[in-house]
Amino acid sequence: MNRRSFLLSGLAGLLAMSTPKIVDKGVELIASANAQVAPIDETALAVIDAFDEDKAYSDLQNGNYDKVINDYKDSADLLIGYDLNQLKGESKRVAGVMFDNVAFAYKSNKEYGEALKHASFAVQLLPNSPSPHNIMGFSYVKLKRWEDALREYNISKDLCPTKECLESVTPIIGKIEKILNR
């Protein structure tokens, strides 16, 4: 990650954590930093190859959220300095899963700004997955950003591949709509 991207990512995270209403501005800062990102190279591909999907999933299932953050946050943040649109196939999927796992760990640790930051990259890499939208929806609920939460949960609902997924998201949407008097 180049110095500019690193500093902008850190600034975006601090802004998101300190002022929840400007989380989107933090994400915009990251996006603008990505306008001048490095092309995917061997370092980026090595970071993706080093990600142990099974271990991260097991750690999440066992509630070891700090471990997932400690093990993979730096790798995910390093990838922010690259043009992720260049990733294809399995590398794109694995990088997306890494961002999604880190976002889930942050959400579980009640660090909603960081969860939103990492989930936004997961959405970019996993456009057909409901998981990062669920993470964003949950984080927005905790930040009392009801419209944003409703938007993300509706996207998640549209992407749900199973009946169980739909059954888990639909009641949440109903509760948010009730809060919004819809």
LUMBAMI-936020 format. One record per atom (N, C-alpha, C): residue number from 1; atom name; z, x, y. Coordinates in nm, 2 decimals. Each point is the difference from the previous one (the first is absolute). Layout:
N
   seq   atom        w        u        v
   NUM     CA        Z        X        Y
...
This chain:
182
   seq   atom        w        u        v
     1      N     0.00     0.09    -0.12
     1     CA     0.00    -0.09     0.12
     1      C     0.00     0.09     0.12
     2      N    -0.09    -0.03     0.10
     2     CA     0.00     0.08     0.12
     2      C     0.12    -0.04     0.09
     3      N     0.03     0.09     0.09
     3     CA     0.12    -0.02     0.08
     3      C     0.00    -0.13     0.08
     4      N    -0.12    -0.03     0.06
     4     CA    -0.01    -0.13     0.07
     4      C     0.03    -0.12    -0.08
     5      N    -0.06    -0.01    -0.12
     5     CA     0.02    -0.11    -0.09
     5      C     0.15    -0.01    -0.04
     6      N     0.06     0.12    -0.03
     6     CA     0.14     0.00    -0.04
     6      C     0.09    -0.05     0.11
     7      N    -0.03     0.05     0.12
     7     CA     0.09    -0.05     0.12
     7      C    -0.02    -0.15     0.02
     8      N    -0.13    -0.04     0.00
     8     CA    -0.02    -0.15     0.03
     8      C     0.06    -0.08    -0.11
     9      N    -0.01     0.04    -0.13
     9     CA     0.07    -0.07    -0.11
     9      C     0.15    -0.01     0.02
    10      N     0.06     0.11     0.04
    10     CA     0.14     0.00     0.02
    10      C     0.04    -0.09     0.12
    11      N    -0.08     0.01     0.10
    11     CA     0.03    -0.08     0.12
    11      C    -0.01    -0.15    -0.04
    12      N    -0.11    -0.03    -0.07
    12     CA    -0.02    -0.14    -0.04
    12      C     0.12    -0.05    -0.09
    13      N     0.05     0.08    -0.09
    13     CA     0.11    -0.04    -0.08
    13      C     0.13    -0.02     0.08
    14      N     0.02     0.09     0.10
    14     CA     0.12    -0.02     0.08
    14      C    -0.01    -0.12     0.09
    15      N    -0.12    -0.03     0.05
    15     CA    -0.02    -0.12     0.08
    15      C     0.02    -0.12    -0.08
    16      N    -0.05     0.00    -0.12
    16     CA     0.01    -0.12    -0.09
    16      C     0.15    -0.02    -0.03
    17      N     0.07     0.10    -0.03
    17     CA     0.14    -0.01    -0.04
    17      C     0.09    -0.04     0.12
    18      N    -0.03     0.05     0.12
    18     CA     0.09    -0.03     0.11
    18      C    -0.03    -0.13     0.07
    19      N    -0.12    -0.04     0.00
    19     CA    -0.05    -0.12     0.07
    19      C    -0.09    -0.08    -0.09
    20      N     0.06    -0.09    -0.08
    20     CA    -0.08    -0.08    -0.10
    20      C    -0.12    -0.07     0.06
    21      N     0.01    -0.05     0.12
    21     CA    -0.11    -0.07     0.06
    21      C    -0.12     0.08     0.03
    22      N     0.01     0.14    -0.01
    22     CA    -0.12     0.08     0.02
    22      C    -0.04     0.07    -0.13
    23      N     0.03    -0.06    -0.11
    23     CA    -0.04     0.06    -0.13
    23      C    -0.15     0.01     0.00
    24      N    -0.07    -0.10     0.05
    24     CA    -0.15     0.00     0.00
    24      C    -0.05     0.12     0.08
    25      N     0.07     0.02     0.12
    25     CA    -0.04     0.12     0.08
    25      C     0.01     0.13    -0.08
    26      N     0.10     0.01    -0.08
    26     CA     0.02     0.12    -0.08
    26      C    -0.11     0.01    -0.10
    27      N    -0.04    -0.11    -0.06
    27     CA    -0.11     0.00    -0.10
    27      C    -0.13     0.04     0.08
    28      N    -0.02    -0.05     0.12
    28     CA    -0.12     0.03     0.08
    28      C     0.00     0.15     0.03
    29      N     0.12     0.06     0.03
    29     CA     0.00     0.14     0.03
    29      C    -0.04     0.08    -0.12
    30      N     0.04    -0.04    -0.12
    30     CA    -0.04     0.07    -0.12
    30      C    -0.15    -0.02    -0.02
    31      N    -0.05    -0.12     0.02
    31     CA    -0.15    -0.02    -0.01
    31      C    -0.08     0.08     0.10
    32      N     0.05     0.02     0.12
    32     CA    -0.07     0.08     0.10
    32      C     0.01     0.15    -0.04
    33      N     0.11     0.04    -0.06
    33     CA     0.01     0.13    -0.05
    33      C    -0.10     0.03    -0.11
    34      N    -0.03    -0.11    -0.08
    34     CA    -0.09     0.02    -0.11
    34      C    -0.14     0.00     0.05
    35      N    -0.03    -0.03     0.12
    35     CA    -0.13     0.01     0.06
    35      C    -0.05     0.14     0.00
    36      N     0.09     0.10     0.00
    36     CA    -0.03     0.14     0.00
    36      C     0.06     0.07    -0.12
    37      N    -0.02    -0.05    -0.12
    37     CA     0.06     0.05    -0.12
    37      C    -0.09     0.09    -0.07
    38      N     0.06     0.08    -0.09
    38     CA    -0.08     0.10    -0.08
    38      C    -0.07    -0.07    -0.11
    39      N    -0.11     0.06    -0.04
    39     CA    -0.07    -0.06    -0.12
    39      C     0.08     0.03    -0.13
    40      N    -0.01    -0.08    -0.10
    40     CA     0.07     0.02    -0.12
    40      C    -0.04     0.14    -0.06
    41      N     0.10     0.08    -0.04
    41     CA    -0.02     0.13    -0.05
    41      C     0.08     0.02    -0.13
    42      N     0.00     0.12    -0.05
    42     CA     0.07     0.03    -0.12
    42      C     0.15    -0.03     0.01
    43      N     0.06     0.03     0.12
    43     CA     0.14    -0.03     0.02
    43      C     0.03    -0.14    -0.02
    44      N    -0.08    -0.09     0.07
    44     CA     0.03    -0.14    -0.01
    44      C    -0.02    -0.05    -0.15
    45      N    -0.10     0.05    -0.06
    45     CA    -0.02    -0.05    -0.14
    45      C     0.11     0.06    -0.09
    46      N     0.06     0.11     0.02
    46     CA     0.11     0.06    -0.07
    46      C     0.12    -0.09     0.02
    47      N     0.03    -0.04     0.12
    47     CA     0.11    -0.09     0.03
    47      C    -0.01    -0.13    -0.08
    48      N    -0.12    -0.05     0.00
    48     CA    -0.02    -0.13    -0.08
    48      C     0.02     0.02    -0.15
    49      N    -0.06     0.11    -0.05
    49     CA     0.01     0.04    -0.14
    49      C     0.15     0.02    -0.04
    50      N     0.08     0.05     0.09
    50     CA     0.14     0.03    -0.03
    50      C     0.09    -0.12    -0.01
    51      N    -0.05    -0.12     0.05
    51     CA     0.08    -0.12     0.00
    51      C     0.02    -0.05    -0.14
    52      N     0.12    -0.02    -0.04
    52     CA     0.03    -0.05    -0.13
    52      C     0.03    -0.15     0.01
    53      N    -0.10    -0.07    -0.03
    53     CA     0.01    -0.15     0.02
    53      C     0.11    -0.06    -0.09
    54      N     0.00     0.04    -0.13
    54     CA     0.10    -0.05    -0.09
    54      C     0.14     0.03     0.04
    55      N     0.02     0.12     0.05
    55     CA     0.14     0.05     0.04
    55      C     0.04    -0.08     0.13
    56      N    -0.09    -0.02     0.09
    56     CA     0.03    -0.07     0.12
    56      C     0.03    -0.15    -0.03
    57      N    -0.08    -0.06    -0.09
    57     CA     0.03    -0.14    -0.04
    57      C     0.13    -0.01    -0.07
    58      N     0.03     0.09    -0.08
    58     CA     0.13     0.00    -0.07
    58      C     0.12     0.01     0.10
    59      N    -0.02     0.10     0.09
    59     CA     0.11     0.01     0.10
    59      C     0.02    -0.12     0.08
    60      N    -0.11    -0.07     0.04
    60     CA     0.01    -0.12     0.08
    60      C     0.07    -0.11    -0.09
    61      N    -0.04    -0.01    -0.12
    61     CA     0.06    -0.10    -0.09
    61      C     0.15     0.02    -0.02
    62      N     0.04     0.13     0.01
    62     CA     0.14     0.03    -0.02
    62      C     0.08     0.01     0.13
    63      N    -0.07    -0.04     0.11
    63     CA     0.07    -0.01     0.13
    63      C     0.02     0.14     0.06
    64      N    -0.08     0.10    -0.04
    64     CA     0.02     0.13     0.05
    64      C    -0.10     0.02     0.12
    65      N     0.02    -0.08     0.11
    65     CA    -0.09     0.00     0.11
    65      C     0.01     0.13     0.08
    66      N     0.11     0.06     0.02
    66     CA     0.01     0.12     0.07
    66      C    -0.08     0.11    -0.07
    67      N     0.01     0.00    -0.14
    67     CA    -0.08     0.10    -0.08
    67      C    -0.15    -0.02     0.03
    68      N    -0.05    -0.12     0.00
    68     CA    -0.14    -0.02     0.02
    68      C    -0.04     0.05     0.14
    69      N     0.09    -0.03     0.10
    69     CA    -0.03     0.04     0.14
    69      C     0.00     0.16     0.00
    70      N     0.11     0.06    -0.06
    70     CA     0.01     0.14     0.00
    70      C    -0.12     0.07    -0.07
    71      N    -0.04    -0.06    -0.11
    71     CA    -0.10     0.06    -0.08
    71      C    -0.14    -0.01     0.05
    72      N    -0.03    -0.11     0.08
    72     CA    -0.14    -0.04     0.03
    72      C    -0.03    -0.02     0.15
    73      N     0.10    -0.01     0.08
    73     CA    -0.02    -0.03     0.14
    73      C    -0.08     0.11     0.07
    74      N     0.03     0.13    -0.03
    74     CA    -0.07     0.11     0.06
    74      C    -0.14     0.00    -0.04
    75      N    -0.03    -0.03    -0.13
    75     CA    -0.13    -0.01    -0.05
    75      C    -0.08    -0.11     0.07
    76      N     0.06    -0.11     0.01
    76     CA    -0.07    -0.12     0.07
    76      C    -0.03     0.04     0.14
    77      N     0.10     0.05     0.07
    77     CA    -0.01     0.04     0.14
    77      C    -0.11     0.11     0.02
    78      N    -0.01     0.09    -0.09
    78     CA    -0.10     0.10     0.00
    78      C    -0.14    -0.07     0.00
    79      N    -0.02    -0.10    -0.09
    79     CA    -0.13    -0.06    -0.02
    79      C    -0.03    -0.08     0.13
    80      N     0.09    -0.04     0.08
    80     CA    -0.03    -0.07     0.13
    80      C    -0.09     0.09     0.09
    81      N     0.01     0.13    -0.02
    81     CA    -0.08     0.09     0.08
    81      C    -0.15     0.01    -0.05
    82      N    -0.03    -0.07    -0.10
    82     CA    -0.14     0.01    -0.06
    82      C    -0.07    -0.13     0.02
    83      N    -0.13     0.01    -0.01
    83     CA    -0.09    -0.12     0.01
    83      C     0.01    -0.07    -0.13
    84      N     0.09    -0.10    -0.01
    84     CA     0.02    -0.07    -0.13
    84      C    -0.12    -0.08    -0.04
    85      N    -0.09    -0.03     0.09
    85     CA    -0.12    -0.08    -0.03
    85      C    -0.09     0.08    -0.09
    86      N     0.02     0.13    -0.01
    86     CA    -0.09     0.08    -0.08
    86      C     0.04    -0.01    -0.15
    87      N     0.12    -0.04    -0.03
    87     CA     0.05    -0.01    -0.13
    87      C    -0.08    -0.11    -0.08
    88      N    -0.03     0.03    -0.12
    88     CA    -0.07    -0.10    -0.09
    88      C     0.07    -0.01    -0.14
    89      N    -0.03    -0.10    -0.06
    89     CA     0.04    -0.02    -0.14
    89      C     0.15     0.02    -0.03
    90      N     0.03     0.08    -0.10
    90     CA     0.14     0.02    -0.04
    90      C     0.08     0.07     0.10
    91      N    -0.05     0.09     0.07
    91     CA     0.07     0.07     0.11
    91      C     0.05    -0.10     0.11
    92      N    -0.09    -0.09     0.03
    92     CA     0.03    -0.10     0.10
    92      C     0.11    -0.09    -0.05
    93      N    -0.01    -0.05    -0.12
    93     CA     0.10    -0.08    -0.06
    93      C     0.14     0.06    -0.01
    94      N     0.00     0.13    -0.05
    94     CA     0.13     0.07    -0.01
    94      C     0.06     0.02     0.13
    95      N    -0.08     0.04     0.10
    95     CA     0.06     0.02     0.14
    95      C     0.06    -0.13     0.05
    96      N    -0.07    -0.11    -0.03
    96     CA     0.04    -0.13     0.05
    96      C     0.14    -0.04    -0.07
    97      N     0.00     0.03    -0.13
    97     CA     0.13    -0.03    -0.07
    97      C     0.11     0.09     0.05
    98      N    -0.03     0.13     0.04
    98     CA     0.11     0.08     0.05
    98      C     0.05    -0.06     0.13
    99      N    -0.09    -0.04     0.09
    99     CA     0.04    -0.06     0.13
    99      C     0.08    -0.13    -0.03
   100      N    -0.05    -0.08    -0.09
   100     CA     0.07    -0.12    -0.04
   100      C     0.14     0.02    -0.05
   101      N     0.02     0.10    -0.09
   101     CA     0.13     0.03    -0.05
   101      C     0.09     0.05     0.10
   102      N    -0.04     0.09     0.09
   102     CA     0.08     0.05     0.11
   102      C     0.04    -0.12     0.09
   103      N    -0.10    -0.09     0.03
   103     CA     0.03    -0.11     0.09
   103      C     0.11    -0.09    -0.07
   104      N    -0.02    -0.03    -0.13
   104     CA     0.10    -0.08    -0.07
   104      C     0.14     0.06     0.01
   105      N     0.01     0.14    -0.02
   105     CA     0.13     0.06     0.01
   105      C     0.06    -0.01     0.13
   106      N    -0.08     0.02     0.11
   106     CA     0.05    -0.02     0.13
   106      C     0.05    -0.14     0.03
   107      N    -0.08    -0.10    -0.05
   107     CA     0.04    -0.14     0.02
   107      C     0.13    -0.02    -0.07
   108      N     0.02     0.05    -0.12
   108     CA     0.12    -0.02    -0.07
   108      C     0.12     0.07     0.06
   109      N    -0.03     0.10     0.08
   109     CA     0.11     0.07     0.07
   109      C     0.02    -0.05     0.14
   110      N    -0.07    -0.11     0.03
   110     CA     0.01    -0.07     0.13
   110      C    -0.05     0.08     0.12
   111      N    -0.10     0.09    -0.03
   111     CA    -0.06     0.08     0.10
   111      C    -0.14    -0.07     0.02
   112      N     0.00    -0.11     0.08
   112     CA    -0.12    -0.08     0.01
   112      C    -0.11     0.06     0.07
   113      N     0.02     0.08     0.11
   113     CA    -0.10     0.06     0.07
   113      C    -0.08     0.10    -0.09
   114      N     0.07     0.08    -0.08
   114     CA    -0.06     0.09    -0.09
   114      C    -0.08    -0.08    -0.11
   115      N     0.06    -0.10    -0.05
   115     CA    -0.06    -0.09    -0.10
   115      C    -0.14    -0.05     0.05
   116      N     0.00    -0.05     0.12
   116     CA    -0.12    -0.05     0.06
   116      C    -0.10     0.11     0.02
   117      N     0.04     0.12     0.04
   117     CA    -0.09     0.11     0.02
   117      C    -0.07     0.03    -0.13
   118      N     0.07     0.02    -0.10
   118     CA    -0.05     0.04    -0.13
   118      C    -0.08    -0.11    -0.07
   119      N     0.05    -0.12     0.02
   119     CA    -0.08    -0.12    -0.06
   119      C    -0.13    -0.02     0.07
   120      N    -0.01     0.04     0.13
   120     CA    -0.13    -0.02     0.06
   120      C    -0.11     0.09    -0.06
   121      N     0.05     0.12    -0.04
   121     CA    -0.10     0.09    -0.07
   121      C    -0.03    -0.04    -0.14
   122      N     0.10    -0.07    -0.06
   122     CA    -0.02    -0.05    -0.14
   122      C    -0.11    -0.11     0.01
   123      N     0.01    -0.09     0.11
   123     CA    -0.10    -0.10     0.02
   123      C    -0.14     0.05     0.01
   124      N    -0.01     0.11     0.08
   124     CA    -0.13     0.07     0.02
   124      C    -0.06     0.04    -0.13
   125      N     0.09     0.06    -0.09
   125     CA    -0.05     0.06    -0.13
   125      C    -0.01    -0.10    -0.11
   126      N     0.08    -0.11     0.01
   126     CA     0.01    -0.10    -0.11
   126      C    -0.03    -0.14     0.06
   127      N    -0.12    -0.02     0.05
   127     CA    -0.03    -0.12     0.07
   127      C     0.02    -0.13    -0.08
   128      N     0.00     0.01    -0.13
   128     CA     0.01    -0.12    -0.08
   128      C     0.13    -0.02    -0.07
   129      N     0.10     0.08     0.05
   129     CA     0.14    -0.01    -0.06
   129      C     0.09    -0.08     0.09
   130      N     0.07    -0.09    -0.06
   130     CA     0.10    -0.08     0.08
   130      C     0.12     0.08     0.03
   131      N     0.03     0.10    -0.07
   131     CA     0.13     0.07     0.01
   131      C     0.03     0.05     0.15
   132      N    -0.09     0.08     0.06
   132     CA     0.03     0.05     0.13
   132      C     0.02    -0.11     0.10
   133      N    -0.08    -0.11    -0.02
   133     CA     0.02    -0.12     0.09
   133      C     0.14    -0.06    -0.02
   134      N     0.04    -0.01    -0.12
   134     CA     0.14    -0.05    -0.03
   134      C     0.10     0.09     0.07
   135      N    -0.01     0.13     0.00
   135     CA     0.09     0.09     0.06
   135      C     0.00    -0.02     0.15
   136      N    -0.12    -0.02     0.06
   136     CA    -0.01    -0.02     0.14
   136      C     0.06    -0.13     0.04
   137      N    -0.03    -0.11    -0.08
   137     CA     0.05    -0.13     0.03
   137      C     0.16     0.00     0.00
   138      N     0.05     0.07    -0.11
   138     CA     0.15     0.01    -0.01
   138      C     0.06     0.07     0.12
   139      N    -0.07     0.11     0.04
   139     CA     0.05     0.08     0.11
   139      C     0.00    -0.08     0.13
   140      N    -0.11    -0.07     0.02
   140     CA    -0.01    -0.08     0.12
   140      C     0.10    -0.11     0.00
   141      N     0.03    -0.06    -0.11
   141     CA     0.11    -0.10    -0.01
   141      C     0.13     0.06     0.05
   142      N     0.03     0.12    -0.05
   142     CA     0.13     0.06     0.03
   142      C     0.00     0.04     0.15
   143      N    -0.12     0.02     0.06
   143     CA     0.00     0.03     0.14
   143      C    -0.02    -0.13     0.09
   144      N     0.00    -0.11    -0.07
   144     CA    -0.01    -0.13     0.06
   144      C    -0.13    -0.02     0.07
   145      N    -0.10     0.06    -0.05
   145     CA    -0.14    -0.01     0.05
   145      C    -0.07    -0.10    -0.09
   146      N     0.03    -0.13     0.03
   146     CA    -0.04    -0.11    -0.09
   146      C    -0.15    -0.01    -0.02
   147      N    -0.08     0.00     0.11
   147     CA    -0.14    -0.01     0.00
   147      C    -0.07     0.11    -0.08
   148      N     0.05     0.12     0.02
   148     CA    -0.05     0.12    -0.08
   148      C     0.03    -0.02    -0.15
   149      N     0.12    -0.04    -0.02
   149     CA     0.05    -0.02    -0.14
   149      C    -0.09    -0.10    -0.07
   150      N    -0.02    -0.12     0.07
   150     CA    -0.08    -0.10    -0.06
   150      C    -0.14     0.05    -0.03
   151      N    -0.06     0.07     0.10
   151     CA    -0.14     0.05    -0.02
   151      C     0.00     0.09    -0.13
   152      N     0.09     0.09    -0.01
   152     CA     0.00     0.09    -0.12
   152      C     0.02    -0.07    -0.13
   153      N     0.10    -0.09     0.00
   153     CA     0.02    -0.08    -0.12
   153      C    -0.12    -0.09    -0.04
   154      N    -0.07    -0.05     0.10
   154     CA    -0.12    -0.08    -0.03
   154      C    -0.11     0.09    -0.06
   155      N    -0.01     0.12     0.05
   155     CA    -0.10     0.10    -0.05
   155      C     0.04     0.03    -0.15
   156      N     0.13     0.02    -0.02
   156     CA     0.05     0.03    -0.13
   156      C    -0.03    -0.11    -0.10
   157      N     0.02    -0.12     0.05
   157     CA    -0.02    -0.12    -0.08
   157      C    -0.15    -0.01    -0.04
   158      N    -0.09     0.03     0.09
   158     CA    -0.14     0.00    -0.03
   158      C    -0.04     0.10    -0.10
   159      N     0.07     0.11    -0.01
   159     CA    -0.03     0.11    -0.09
   159      C     0.08    -0.01    -0.13
   160      N     0.09    -0.09    -0.01
   160     CA     0.08    -0.01    -0.13
   160      C    -0.09    -0.02    -0.12
   161      N     0.02     0.09    -0.10
   161     CA    -0.08     0.00    -0.12
   161      C     0.06    -0.09    -0.11
   162      N     0.12    -0.04     0.02
   162     CA     0.07    -0.08    -0.11
   162      C     0.07    -0.12     0.06
   163      N     0.03    -0.09    -0.09
   163     CA     0.08    -0.12     0.03
   163      C     0.14     0.04     0.05
   164      N     0.06     0.10    -0.07
   164     CA     0.13     0.05     0.04
   164      C     0.00     0.05     0.14
   165      N    -0.10     0.07     0.04
   165     CA    -0.01     0.06     0.13
   165      C    -0.01    -0.12     0.11
   166      N    -0.08    -0.09    -0.03
   166     CA    -0.01    -0.12     0.09
   166      C     0.13    -0.07     0.01
   167      N     0.07    -0.02    -0.11
   167     CA     0.13    -0.07     0.00
   167      C     0.11     0.08     0.07
   168      N    -0.02     0.13     0.01
   168     CA     0.10     0.08     0.08
   168      C    -0.02    -0.01     0.15
   169      N    -0.13     0.00     0.04
   169     CA    -0.03     0.00     0.14
   169      C     0.00    -0.13     0.07
   170      N    -0.04    -0.11    -0.07
   170     CA    -0.02    -0.13     0.06
   170      C     0.13    -0.05     0.06
   171      N     0.12     0.01    -0.07
   171     CA     0.12    -0.05     0.07
   171      C     0.04     0.08     0.13
   172      N    -0.03     0.12     0.00
   172     CA     0.03     0.09     0.12
   172      C    -0.09    -0.05     0.11
   173      N    -0.12    -0.03    -0.02
   173     CA    -0.09    -0.05     0.10
   173      C     0.05    -0.13     0.05
   174      N     0.05    -0.09    -0.09
   174     CA     0.06    -0.13     0.05
   174      C     0.12     0.02     0.08
   175      N     0.08     0.10    -0.03
   175     CA     0.12     0.02     0.08
   175      C    -0.03     0.05     0.14
   176      N    -0.10     0.09     0.01
   176     CA    -0.04     0.05     0.13
   176      C    -0.07    -0.11     0.08
   177      N    -0.08    -0.08    -0.06
   177     CA    -0.06    -0.11     0.07
   177      C     0.11    -0.10     0.05
   178      N     0.10    -0.02    -0.07
   178     CA     0.11    -0.08     0.04
   178      C     0.07     0.06     0.13
   179      N     0.02     0.13    -0.01
   179     CA     0.06     0.07     0.12
   179      C    -0.09    -0.01     0.12
   180      N    -0.13     0.00    -0.02
   180     CA    -0.10    -0.01     0.11
   180      C    -0.03    -0.15     0.03
   181      N     0.07    -0.09    -0.06
   181     CA    -0.02    -0.14     0.02
   181      C    -0.14    -0.05    -0.03
   182      N    -0.06     0.04    -0.11
   182     CA    -0.14    -0.04    -0.03
   182      C     0.01    -0.10    -0.11
